[in-house]
């Protein structure tokens, strides 16, 4: 059985057929999924989904691209939602230096506030890191984020960054890019990550794995990611699926 640790079933791209998408995932062997909310709209939709499906869980947080829109009202709301039994993580939060909507200092401030929040509610953190590896590590170290740990979502750093994150009690999660023919670095890193700290995800509807690259991603495709990682690590698909599912259940505190 598979555990997709990061999916956006709350995205507009699934508005018309989310039930069919969920059923295809189940038919493929996906046992559990974490639906990630990152602003007011997607958090509300995530909470509705997890209340309607017993095998779906939610993570609630504020995306760094939209950090400039994050007020104390929203942070207080996220903290309130953290007590919901189906909320298993805070995030995605972090830093995104690809887009310039939110200045870096504001991104860092909102990131730090969500780390503090996660420590108060004692939930792991899901980290979004785009073109900001060193600053991400610095903030996590300064805020002692290892106290709660969490996930480096769709990990794209090198082994030095990987080891820094592993040292802080974080898991590394890999998605579609590990299947891309030109993605050398993720393939190298995924071979080295300790099996008990490895997770898989789709980030659907984004980053569809080969051979569906460029199309809408969906959680059923997490099997393609698991198969590729098993091949790269020279272990069986069943061993990879079992280990990553066990890791996710332990991290999120679900059975």
N, C-alpha and C positions, 0 to 999 in steps of 0.2 A: 504494500500500500504506500501511496505517495502523500507528501504534505507540501502543498504550495504555500510558502511562507510569506508571499507578497503578491497580491493580485488586486486589481481595481475593477471588481465586478460592479462597482458603483459609478463607473465611467459612462459617459453618454453613449459611447460606442456599443454598450450592451443594453441600451434602453429597450430595444425591440425584442430581444431574444435571450434574456439573462437566464430564464428557466432552462432553455435548451442547452445553453453553454454549461450550466451547472450539471445537467444530466450527462453531457458528453464527458465532463471531467470525472464524474463518478464511474461511468462506464469504462473509463481508461484506467481506473485504479486509484484515483485521487480520493483519499480518505478525509482529509481536512484541508481548510484554506484559511488564511488570514486576509481579510478585506481591509485595505489601508485607506483611511480617510485623512485628508491633508488640508481641508478648508471647510467652511461652514456647510456647503452643499454636499461635499463628498462624505463628510462625517455623518450627516443626517442620513444619507442613503446607506452608508455602511451599517449604521445601527438598525435600520429597518431590515436589511438583509439578514443580519445575524440573529435577529429575533424571529425570523421566519424559517431559518434552516439551522438544525441543531449541530451540524458539522462545520458551520462557518463561525469564525471569530473575528473580532475587530481590533485594529490598532488606530488610535486617534492622536493626531498631532497637527502641526502647522508646517507647510512646505517652505523651504528657504526662499524660493523664487518669490513667494507672496509674503515674506516676512514683514514688509512695510505695511501690510494691511492687518497685521496681528496685534490686537489690543489686549489689555488686561481682561476685558470681558470674555474674549475667546479663550484665553489661557485658563481663566477660572472655570469656564464651561468644560474644557477638556479635563481639568482636574476632577470635576464632578462626575463626568462620564467614566472616569477611571475606576470608579467603584462598581460599575456594572459588571455582572458575572461573566459576560461574554467579551469584555475588553481585556486583552492580554498583553498589550504593549503601548508605549507612547511613541508617536511618530507617524509618518516619516518626518524627521527634522534633520537639520544639518546645514551644509553650505553648498551653494551652487554658483560657481563663478562663470558659467557659460552664458547665462542670461544676465541682463543688467537692470532688471526692474527694481530690485531691492539692493541698496548699498551694502557693502561687505560688513560695515560696522553694525548695521541694523540686523543683518543675518546672524552675526555672531551673538548679538544680544538676545535675540529670540531663541537661538540654539541653546545658549547657556540657561535661559529661563526654563526651557523644556527639560533639560538635564536635571535641574533642581526639582522640577515638578515630578519627574520620573522617580527620583530618589525619595521624595515625600510619599508617593503612592506605592513605592516598591515594585515597580514594573520595569521590564527591560525596554531598551530604546532601539527604535529602528532608524538607522542613520542613512541619509541621502548625501552622497559625496560626488559632486561633479566638478572635476578640475580643481579640487581644493584639498588634496590628500594631506599635505603637511599641516595646514591650518586646522583641519578636522582632528588630526592626532593631537595637536597642541591643545585645543579646547577640551577634548576628552580627558587628556592628562591633567590639565589645570583644574578641571571640575571633578576630578576623581570619579569619572563615569563608570569605572570598573566596579564600583560598589553595586551597581545593578546590572551592568553588562548589556548585552543586546546583540544586534545584527548589523553588520556592514552590508547594506542592501546592494545587490548587483555589483559586487566588489570588482574594482577595476584598477587597483593599485599593484605595485610590485611586491616582491617578497619582503622587502624591508618594511613597507607600510603594513603588510599582512602581519608580520611578527609583532609590530608595535600594537596592533589591534588585538591580537591573540593574547599579548601580555596584559591587556586591560580587561580580560574576561569577555571579549566579544567573539561571536561566531561570524564566519564569512559565508555569505550566500551568493550563489552563482546562478545566472539566468541564461537567456538566449545567446548573448555574445560568446559564451564558451563553445558554441557550436559553429560560429562563423569561421570560414576558411582562412580569413586574414587576421584572426584574433590570436596572435601568438602569446601575448602576456597572460591572459586569463587561463589559457591551457597550461602554461608552465606553473602558474601559482596553484591551480586547483589540484595538481598532482602532489603538492607539498603540504597542503593544509591537513592537520591532524583529522582523522575521520570523525572523531567525536566533537569537532567544532565546525563541521561542514553542513551547510544547508542548501536547499534548492528552491527556486522561485521562477515565476514567469514574468512578473511585472505587467501582466496582460492588462490592457490591450496593446501594450508597447513591446518592442524588442522580441518579436517572434523568432524562434529558433529556426535554423536551417532544417528542412528545405522550404519553410514558410516565411523566410525573411522578407520583410516589406509588406506583409499582409497583417490583418488584425490578429494579434496574439490571443490565446485563450488558455485557461488553466489545464485543459487536457494535454497541451503541448509540453507540460512539465516532464512527461515521460521521455520525450526526445532529449531533454536536458540531462535527465538522470542516466539515460543510456549512453550519452556521449561522455559524461564524467566517469562512469564505470569503465568505459573503454580506455579513457586516458589514464586512469589509476590502475588498470589491469586487475579489476575485481569484477565479480558478477553484478549484473543489474540488481538482482534480489538483495545482495549485500549492501549495495549503495542505497537502495530504496529503504531498506530496513533501518540502516544507521541514521540517515538524514531525517526520517520520520521520528525515530526515537529522540534524536537531538532536539527537534522542534517541540515535541510534546514536553520534554523536560524543561526547556527554556520557557515555554509559555504556560507551564503548569496545567496542562490538559491531559486527559486520559483517552 
